[in-house]
Amino acid sequence: MLREVLDTLLDVFRMRQYFDAITRLRQVNEGVRHDVAFLAEARRALLPLPIDHRPATRPSPFPPSERLVLPGLDHKRLALLSTGGSGALAALVGVGRALEEAGVKPSVISLCSGSAMFGFPLAAGIPAEKVAAFTAGLRPADYLDPDWKAVASLLPTRGRGFAGLLRGERLEAAYRSLLGDMTLGELPTPAYAPIWSVEENRLEYLGPRTYPDVPVARAVHMAVALPLFLEPTALGSGYWCDGGIVDIFPVVPVLDLEGGCDAALCVNCFYPPGFAGEDASGWQDRTASILHVASQVRTCQQVELARTNLRRLEEAADVVMLEPVSYDVVRGVGFYRQFMNTDDWPAFMKAGRRDARRALHRRFGAAAASETASSVTSTAA
């Protein structure tokens, strides 16, 4: 019996879980200590009171449409890819607006976690202006449904069956009001998001070639089902969670499921630029050094896979990477804040449009296309 207990506690593959728990506790503690306002925001989101007020409508985050000419993308397949990153990925709506202004329709959209909330509606053919109005107009009560009964019964039931504070049914209902009964197989633009099987510990990609009959609103729900925060979602004979806990920057849908692309526009709001790791230099000289090691161990596998995926994509296509919202915005408690509070989403949308227009113009605008053509001619000569 003692041997079994020790085997469980000291299993080397559980060390990452321990470090993960240590890091999350530290982040929450530091976040609350340095930002008491977070507690007030969490209360308003999860326990709204009649005295809480919020604007009924928000102005459009976008200026009047301005044409963007990109001859360098003529007759080319452009894929749109995004990391996860909670509400920071509202920036994706702005990227969608920039593509609309350029008259470019992505050949495939690869989403992850929070970006599914913004990318699936774009893939459904809904204009960015309308997606912006819908998502920025969401109130916490529209998509947050705490399961207080399950929380209250944690001790009596010894936690049996509990896996998340939020049920997620209200989120799915909100998106059904926008998307109706459209299924993944009916999407005008193929779109995918990674999901992770609880029972079998494996990753799949939810999309038109894999699960064509799943409603798009259910796909949004499944894509953001983060363990402990939002409970797993039933599909088939099992339960599934947000696959971003494994693959934060999925390229498989683009390169393997949909046959590749000529160019890729990528949005990263979860890690430092280029998926660089955070700098922990000097960790050994800091108080509680193990906590700083823990944060590195917690993310090592995920960020390394993201780098590998980026290299793979760069070998197959012309890649443009955007970082319209600093990853610092969703570090620690910021991740939960940007999900529970939509106040910053319009600003993220503006940033996404601005950065996408600039980057696309530099890479595929008239001057860039002319320079590329001259280079090709010189090489041929």
C-alpha positions, 0 to 999 in steps of 0.5 A, spaced: 500 500 500 505 504 501 509 503 495 503 504 491 502 511 494 509 513 493 509 511 486 503 515 485 506 521 489 513 521 486 511 519 479 516 523 474 510 524 469 506 528 475 512 533 476 509 537 471 502 537 474 505 539 481 509 545 478 503 547 474 499 547 481 504 551 484 505 556 478 497 557 478 497 558 485 502 563 485 499 567 479 492 567 483 496 570 489 500 575 486 494 577 481 489 578 487 495 581 491 497 586 486 490 587 483 484 587 488 480 590 482 480 583 479 476 580 485 471 585 484 470 583 477 470 576 478 464 578 483 460 582 478 461 576 473 459 570 477 455 573 482 451 579 478 447 584 483 442 589 481 446 595 482 451 593 477 451 597 470 453 596 464 453 599 457 447 596 453 451 597 446 458 599 444 460 603 438 463 599 432 471 598 434 472 599 426 472 606 422 469 606 415 471 600 411 478 602 407 480 598 401 486 594 402 490 592 395 494 586 396 496 583 389 501 579 392 496 574 394 492 574 387 491 566 386 494 564 392 491 560 398 491 564 405 490 560 411 488 564 418 491 561 424 491 563 431 493 561 438 489 561 444 489 567 449 482 568 452 479 574 450 485 577 447 483 573 441 478 578 440 483 581 435 482 576 431 475 579 429 480 585 427 484 581 422 478 578 419 475 586 418 482 587 414 481 581 410 474 583 408 477 590 406 482 586 402 477 582 399 481 576 401 477 570 404 481 565 408 482 558 405 482 555 412 481 557 419 485 554 424 483 556 431 484 554 439 481 555 445 479 563 446 480 564 439 474 559 437 469 564 440 471 569 434 474 565 429 468 560 428 463 566 427 468 569 421 468 562 418 460 562 418 460 568 413 458 573 418 461 580 417 466 582 422 462 588 424 457 583 426 461 579 430 464 585 433 457 587 435 455 580 438 462 578 442 463 585 445 456 586 447 456 579 451 454 580 458 457 576 463 450 573 464 449 571 457 455 566 457 457 565 464 453 559 468 456 557 475 454 551 477 454 553 485 450 547 486 456 542 484 461 547 488 456 546 494 456 539 494 464 538 493 465 535 500 459 531 501 460 528 494 468 528 495 468 531 488 465 526 484 463 528 477 466 535 478 470 538 473 469 545 472 466 551 475 462 553 469 457 549 465 458 552 458 451 551 456 449 558 457 455 560 452 453 555 447 446 558 447 449 565 446 452 562 440 446 558 437 442 565 437 448 568 432 449 561 428 443 558 429 443 550 427 449 551 422 454 545 423 461 544 421 460 541 415 456 547 413 461 552 414 463 557 408 470 557 410 473 550 413 475 552 421 478 547 426 479 547 433 483 542 437 479 538 443 482 533 448 479 527 450 479 526 458 478 518 457 483 517 452 488 522 453 489 524 446 488 530 441 483 531 435 481 537 431 474 539 431 472 541 424 468 539 417 473 533 415 473 530 422 466 532 425 461 535 420 455 534 424 457 537 430 453 544 430 458 550 430 455 553 437 457 546 440 464 547 437 465 553 440 463 551 447 468 545 446 473 549 444 473 553 450 472 547 455 478 549 460 479 544 466 477 546 472 474 553 469 469 550 464 467 543 465 468 538 459 463 537 454 460 530 452 461 528 444 460 521 442 461 516 448 466 521 452 468 528 454 472 533 451 476 539 453 480 545 450 485 542 446 489 548 447 492 545 453 496 541 449 497 544 442 496 552 443 498 553 435 495 548 431 497 547 424 495 540 423 488 542 420 492 547 415 497 542 413 494 535 413 487 536 413 486 541 408 491 540 403 496 546 405 496 553 403 501 558 399 501 563 405 499 564 412 497 569 417 498 567 424 495 571 430 499 570 437 497 573 443 499 567 448 506 567 448 512 572 447 513 573 439 516 568 435 514 563 441 520 565 445 520 562 452 520 567 458 526 569 461 527 566 467 535 568 468 537 568 475 532 564 478 537 561 482 538 567 486 531 569 487 527 567 493 523 561 493 527 559 487 523 553 485 517 557 484 520 560 478 523 553 475 515 551 476 513 556 471 518 554 466 516 546 467 509 548 466 509 551 459 515 547 456 512 542 452 506 547 450 511 552 447 516 547 444 510 544 440 508 551 438 515 552 435 515 546 432 509 547 429 511 554 426 517 551 423 513 546 420 508 552 417 514 556 415 517 550 411 510 550 407 508 557 406 509 564 406 508 566 414 506 573 417 506 573 424 502 578 428 502 579 436 497 585 436 495 584 444 501 583 448 501 576 452 502 579 458 495 581 458 493 574 459 498 572 464 496 569 470 489 572 473 489 576 466 487 570 462 480 569 467 479 577 467 479 577 459 474 572 459 469 574 464 470 582 462 469 584 455 471 591 456 477 591 453 475 587 447 473 592 442 480 595 443 483 588 441 479 588 435 482 595 433 489 592 434 488 586 430 485 590 424 491 595 425 496 590 425 493 586 420 493 591 415 500 594 416 503 587 415 499 584 409 501 591 406 508 590 407 508 583 405 503 583 399 502 590 397 503 593 391 511 595 392 512 588 395 509 584 389 513 588 384 519 587 388 518 579 388 516 579 381 523 583 379 527 578 384 523 572 380 525 575 373 532 576 375 533 569 377 530 567 371 535 571 367 
